[in-house]
C-alpha cells in the first residue's frame, strides 16, 4: 500500500508538478488548492505526510500547520512547508510550530523526494 501524501498549493503549476513527481515515486497523492480543503482532506484521509504551501488564499499555511498540530488526529503527520518565501525568521517560526522541514520554491525534485523519504522513515 503506497504512502498517501497530501499536497496543498494554490498555484496549480507547483501543485501538479509536486504531485507528478511524488506520484512517479509510487506515492498516492491527494491535492488541495486551499487551506480549508487541505485541512478537510488531512482530517478525512490521514495522509502519511503533507506538503503545504505557506501563501494560500484563504488560510495561511502557517495557520493550517498550527491547526493540524493542535488536532490529535493529525498532530503526528509530518508537514513540509513549501514556499517562495525564504526569510530566516519565517523559517524559524515554522519549525518552532512543528513543521518538519521547509522547502523553498522553485524546488529541486530530487530534494523533494529525499525529504519526503526521510520523513516517512521516522
N, C-alpha and C positions, 0 to 999 in steps of 0.2 A: 504494500500500500504506500504510494508516494506521500511525502510530507505535503501538507496544504500550506501555501503561502498566500497571504493577503497583501496586495499592492494597492496603496491608496495615493492617488495623484490626480489633480485636476487637469494637468497637461497631458492630453491624450498621447502625444508622441512618447513622452517618458513612461507613461503607464503601459503602453503597448510594447515598447522596446524592452522594458524590465520584465514584463510578463512573458514575452517571447524568449528572452534569454533564460529565465528560470524554467519555463516550460521545456526548453530544449535540453535542460539538465534532468528532466524527468519529474519535476515538481508539479503538483496540481495547483494551478494559480487561480485565485479569486481576484476580481478587480473592483475597485470603488473609486468614484470621481469626487466624492465629498467626504468631509469628516463624519457627518451624521451617518452616511451609508457605510463608511468604514467601521464605525462603532457597532452598527447593527450587525454587519457581517462578522465582526470579531466575536461578538457575543453568541450569535446563532451558529456559526461554523467552527469556532475554536481552532483557528489555524495554528500551525506549529511555530510560525514566525510572521511578523508584519513589517513590510517596507512602507514607511509613512512619510509623505511629503509634509514639510512644515507649512508652506504657503498655500493653504486650502481656502476656498472662497467662503465657506460658512463657519467652520470651527478651525482654529489653527491646529497644526499637527502637534504642537506642544500641549495644547489643551486636550486633544484626543489622547495623547500619551498619558497625561495625568489621570484622565478618566479610566483608561484601561488599567493603570496601576492601582487605582482605588477599588476596582471591581474584583472581588476574589475569584470570579470565574475567568478573568483574563489577565490577572496580575502577573502570572508566570510566563506569559508569552513574550519572547524577546522582540523588541521593537527597534528596527534600524531606521533612523531618521534620514530622510532623503531630501536634499535641498540645494538650491543655488547659493544660499547664504553661508558664509564661512567665518563670521565674526567669532572670535575666540570666546567671548562671554556667552554667546548663544550656545556654542558647543558645550561649554562647561555646565550651563544651566540644564540643557537637555540630558546630559549624562547624570547630573545630580538627581534629576527627576526620574531616573530609572531607564532611560533609553540605553540599549545595549551597545549601540555604535552609531556613528554619524557618517553618512556618505555624501560627498559633495558632487553635484551635477555640474557639467556633464561628467558622467561616471565611466570608469573603466569596467567593461563587462566582466573581466576576469576577477577584479577586486570584488565586485558584487557577488559573484559565485563563491569565491573564497570566504567572504564574510558570512554569507548565508550558511555555508557548510560548517564553519567554525561554531556558529551559534546553535546549529541543530545537533551538534555532537554533545552539547552540555546536558 
